[in-house]
Amino acid sequence: MKFFEAILASMLAFSVAVAAPVPDAIPPTPQCGGKYWQGPTTCTRDHYVCFKFNDNYSECIHETRVPQWSVGKPQ
């Protein structure tokens, strides 16, 4: 029985040691506007802007992504 406990303990230690790093947290509320939206209307992360996709939904996106989402969008 001690053998199995030792194996289990070593497996647990190994899994903790090789755990993937935690990526940058996404904004707590990626939505920042839209019809009936009552939450925050600004983005809290640096270099993120509130981008209006349509009248019903706006989302915090990185400023470098704005050009790709603006292509073909009516001005």
C-alpha positions in Angstrom: 0.0 0.0 0.0 2.9 2.4 0.8 4.1 1.8 -2.8 0.9 3.1 -4.3 0.8 6.1 -2.0 4.3 6.9 -3.1 3.4 6.6 -6.7 0.3 8.8 -6.2 2.3 11.4 -4.4 5.0 11.5 -7.1 2.3 11.8 -9.8 0.6 14.6 -8.0 3.9 16.5 -7.6 4.8 16.0 -11.2 1.4 17.2 -12.4 1.8 20.4 -10.3 5.3 21.0 -11.6 4.3 20.7 -15.3 1.1 22.7 -15.1 0.8 25.2 -17.9 1.3 28.8 -17.1 -1.8 30.9 -16.7 -2.4 33.1 -19.7 -3.1 36.8 -19.4 -6.5 37.2 -18.0 -9.2 38.4 -20.4 -11.1 41.5 -19.4 -13.6 40.7 -16.7 -16.4 42.1 -18.9 -15.4 42.0 -22.6 -18.8 43.6 -23.4 -18.7 47.4 -23.1 -21.9 48.6 -24.7 -24.9 47.9 -26.7 -28.7 48.1 -26.5 -29.8 47.4 -22.9 -26.2 47.1 -21.7 -25.9 48.4 -18.1 -22.3 47.4 -17.3 -19.1 49.3 -17.8 -18.6 51.2 -21.0 -14.8 51.5 -20.9 -12.1 48.9 -21.2 -9.8 48.3 -18.2 -6.8 46.8 -20.0 -4.1 48.9 -21.7 -4.4 49.2 -25.5 -8.0 47.9 -25.5 -10.8 50.0 -27.0 -14.6 49.6 -26.9 -15.5 48.7 -30.4 -19.1 48.9 -31.6 -19.9 45.9 -33.7 -23.6 46.9 -34.1 -26.3 48.7 -32.1 -26.8 45.7 -29.8 -23.2 44.9 -29.0 -19.9 46.6 -28.3 -16.8 44.7 -27.0 -13.3 45.5 -25.7 -10.8 44.5 -28.4 -7.1 45.2 -28.7 -6.4 48.4 -30.7 -4.4 46.4 -33.3 -7.6 44.4 -34.2 -9.7 47.5 -35.0 -8.6 47.7 -38.6 -9.6 44.1 -39.4 -13.0 44.5 -37.8 -13.6 47.9 -39.6 -13.1 46.5 -43.1 -16.4 46.7 -45.0 -18.2 48.2 -42.0 -20.4 51.2 -42.9 -19.0 54.5 -41.6 
